Amino acid sequence: MAGARATPTPILASVLDDARRAGLFGGDKTVHVSFRAPPALVEAAKRETGVSSTSELGIVALAMLARPDPVAAFLRRTQGRLGPDHDLEY
């Protein structure tokens, strides 16, 4: 499958669209990022996302990490609070 580009998943498209709307792709400048990773991990991530380029895979990974998590935000906001009807006894 070398050179062939699989169809990106709807989740991938959503993640990249969210990052664009948040202004994370603005400007012409880029930063060089380099790291080593196990080949099996890279290939599995490429298959899962439909990405064929390692550089694009890195952008997708960073966009996923930069994406706000609404569940985590809710948990932080409501930490330590239970409603008056909550019964913790079984």
Residue pairs with C-beta under 8 A, 6 or more apart in sequence:
3 52
4 52
5 50
5 52
6 47
6 50
6 51
6 52
7 50
8 49
8 50
8 51
9 48
9 49
9 50
12 49
12 50
12 51
12 60
15 60
15 63
15 64
15 67
16 59
16 60
16 63
18 63
18 67
19 25
19 63
19 66
19 67
22 66
24 63
24 66
33 58
33 62
42 54
42 57
45 51
45 57
45 61
46 52
46 54
46 57
49 57
49 60
51 57
51 60
82 88
